[in-house]
C-alpha cells in the first residue's frame, strides 16, 4: 500500500488526516478517511522503529551504567503508548468503512 491519497492532499487536508488519525473523532469526508487509513501502517512502522532504537539505547546505557537509562526508559514508555494508540486508531478507522 502506498500513500497515494495522502500525497494528493493539500497541506490543510494532510493536517485533517493527522487530526483524524490521532484524535478521537471518526467522522470525516471520504478522501480524508481513506488517506488516514493509508497513513496508519506507516505510523505504526515508524513507531516500531523508534521502539527498537530505544531498546538498543537502553541496553547500551545499562551496560555502561549510564544515568541516561531513566530518561530512555521514560521515552520508551511514551513511544510504546503512542504505538498502542496508533494500532488502536488504525484498527478503528479500518473497521469504520470495511
C-alpha positions as CSV (number, residue, x, y, z in Angstrom):
1,X,0.0,0.0,0.0
2,X,1.3,3.4,-0.9
3,X,0.3,6.9,0.4
4,X,-1.2,7.9,-2.9
5,X,-4.3,9.5,-1.4
6,X,-2.3,11.2,1.3
7,X,0.2,12.6,-1.1
8,X,-2.7,14.1,-3.2
9,X,-4.0,16.0,-0.2
10,X,-3.2,19.7,0.3
11,X,-1.3,20.8,3.4
12,X,-4.6,21.6,5.1
13,X,-6.1,18.2,4.2
14,X,-3.0,16.5,5.5
15,X,-3.5,18.2,8.8
16,X,-7.1,16.9,8.8
17,X,-5.8,13.4,8.1
18,X,-3.4,13.6,11.0
19,X,-6.1,15.0,13.3
20,X,-8.5,12.2,12.2
21,X,-5.9,9.6,12.8
22,X,-4.6,10.7,16.2
23,X,-7.7,12.2,17.8
24,X,-10.9,10.5,18.9
25,X,-13.1,11.8,16.0
26,X,-14.2,9.3,13.4
27,X,-16.3,11.4,11.1
28,X,-14.6,13.0,8.1
29,X,-15.0,13.2,4.3
30,X,-14.2,10.0,2.4
31,X,-10.9,11.2,0.9
32,X,-9.6,12.2,4.3
33,X,-10.7,8.9,5.9
34,X,-9.0,7.0,3.0
35,X,-5.8,8.9,3.5
36,X,-5.9,8.3,7.2
37,X,-6.3,4.6,6.7
38,X,-3.2,4.7,4.3
39,X,-1.2,6.7,6.9
40,X,-1.9,4.1,9.7
41,X,0.6,1.4,8.7
42,X,3.3,3.9,8.1
43,X,2.8,5.5,11.6
44,X,2.9,2.0,13.2
45,X,6.1,1.0,11.4
46,X,7.7,4.4,12.3
47,X,6.8,3.8,16.0
48,X,8.2,0.2,15.9
49,X,11.5,1.5,14.5
50,X,11.7,4.1,17.3
51,X,10.9,1.5,19.9
52,X,13.6,-0.8,18.6
53,X,16.1,2.0,18.6
54,X,15.3,2.9,22.2
55,X,15.6,-0.7,23.3
56,X,19.2,-0.7,21.8
57,X,19.9,2.6,23.6
58,X,18.6,1.2,26.9
59,X,20.8,-1.9,26.6
60,X,23.8,0.3,25.9
61,X,23.0,2.6,28.8
62,X,22.6,-0.4,31.2
63,X,25.9,-1.9,30.0
64,X,27.7,1.3,30.7
65,X,25.8,2.1,34.0
66,X,24.7,5.4,32.5
67,X,22.4,7.8,34.2
68,X,20.6,8.3,30.9
69,X,18.8,4.9,31.3
70,X,15.9,6.5,33.2
71,X,15.4,9.1,30.5
72,X,15.5,6.4,27.8
73,X,13.1,4.2,29.7
74,X,10.7,7.1,30.1
75,X,10.9,7.8,26.4
76,X,10.3,4.1,25.7
77,X,7.2,4.1,27.7
78,X,5.8,7.1,25.9
79,X,6.7,5.7,22.5
80,X,5.1,2.4,23.3
81,X,1.9,4.2,24.5
82,X,1.9,6.1,21.2
83,X,2.4,2.8,19.3
84,X,-0.6,1.2,21.1
85,X,-2.7,4.3,20.3
86,X,-1.7,4.2,16.6
87,X,-2.6,0.5,16.4
88,X,-6.0,1.2,18.1
89,X,-6.8,4.1,15.8
90,X,-5.8,2.2,12.7
91,X,-8.0,-0.7,13.6
92,X,-10.9,1.6,14.3
93,X,-10.5,3.5,11.1
94,X,-10.3,0.3,9.0
95,X,-13.3,-1.1,10.8
96,X,-15.4,2.0,10.1
97,X,-15.6,1.6,6.3
98,X,-14.5,-2.0,6.0
